[in-house]
Amino acid sequence: MRHMRTDEIRPDQEGDEIRIDGWLQESRNLGGIAFGIIRDRFGTVQVTVKKKENPEMADILAGISRESVVSVIGKVKRSDKTPRGFEIVPSEIRVESMAETPLPMGVVDKVGAELDTRLNNRFIDLRKRRVARIFEFKAEVLHSTRQYLRSEGFIEVNTPKIVAAGAEGGSTLFKVDYFGRNAYLAQSPQLYKQNLMAAGLERVFEIAPAFRAEASDTVRHLAEFMSIDVEMSFINSSEEVMDIAEGIAFSAVDHLAKNCKAIVDEAGIDLKLPKRPFRKIPYGEALEMAASEGVKLEFGEDLGTEGEKALGKAVINQYGEEFYFITDFPTELKKGTFYAMRRDDRPDLTTYFDLDYRGQEIVSGGRREHRIEKLAAQMKENNLDPTSFGFYIDAFKYGMPPHGGFGFGLERFLQKVLDLPNIREVILYPRDRLRLSP
Ligand code: AMO
């Protein structure tokens, strides 16, 4: 008999014999009636047995533990006592997999479990519809991002995740024993993305994990996160790069608002389409705005979490906007970022930018220095030896187009769209300083 999804069944199928499969969410024995709620990914249905009519079946149902996987064959019967207007009267209930008791955590309990307990038992946590919805949401964002970038002429690429050198500073590199040699897990595909510009691919994107040995334990840092990386050639300004970062964020919100109403409603969020183009706030002005919300920083200092939050508040208070770029980061602040192009008219400022969403950085990038003499000079300022940069520097020797790009943190974005307190909520199996399993 054909398996049916719970959401496929309707009251007007009265009398039809069907099969449903799922988890027994709960079962009750109420006097003369035993009933169970069967749940699959799409919803729930009620199975009802009148003891007088089928005492054996009533006993079977009552003897199955919560969250066991069952297969039920039965007839659809209209009922105005159930939320969906029908119930299933079973002729056969087969237990495919009996759940042990007690459960490590509840699925429908009113009192929620701690995040750690939930993550330790993620397979049960994900049985909660609200939690599973987060990952449907994530899949939709990935879908809209691919659609948008392809429509803008980008091709999707895959670069190695086992690498010989980092792109984002030594302190957050994970070391790997690579056949007796030192290797690292890629912190960012940036060096490869740039290499592909020399290769002539012109517009590339990659959606892949990035690894950071983040020592700090915060609600917005993971040791493994999904980075949406973009690199594009023949640009004249960093604004062209910002346009694409903005396009990803906008198209994701637009797609969710237009096509995912059920998910948005269930998540209980108020999705507002952002005004375009997103506001661009030069770093100097961003400092003043953060100061207006009580966080005072010196020119050249990193905004940091507190500065970002204060700026987010100021932007909402003054303009009512949630997405905004911080532009013109000072050269002094981006010193370690040897590949960042500096502004021709103001070498004390770079072409680097962040995109922040309600007080949290979600994207970082800019225009790269493609002129090899300038790049080598910037490396030397950082006490780096250009000759030790192997494949990276070679790509600049034989024809490198002007180019730029960015990394867009998928989980950072999702955490903010869904307004969740911890980034671990939006990744199936988070990796952090303490967590390696599951
Ligand atoms: P950056 O290091 O700023 O830039 O990273 C880009 C974006 O990735 C996200 N992100 C993180 N998300 C979760 N946990 C982390 N530990 C974490 N670290 C970063 C943020 C951030 O804005 N090479 C550049 C990109 C480029 O210029 O192409 C880079 O990786 O959302």
Residues whose N, C-alpha, C, O or C-beta is under 5 A from the ligand:
A	BS01	AMO	E168 Q187 S188 Q190 R212 E214 R220 H221 L222 F225 E361 I362 V363 S364 G365 G366 G405 F406 G407 F408 G409 R412
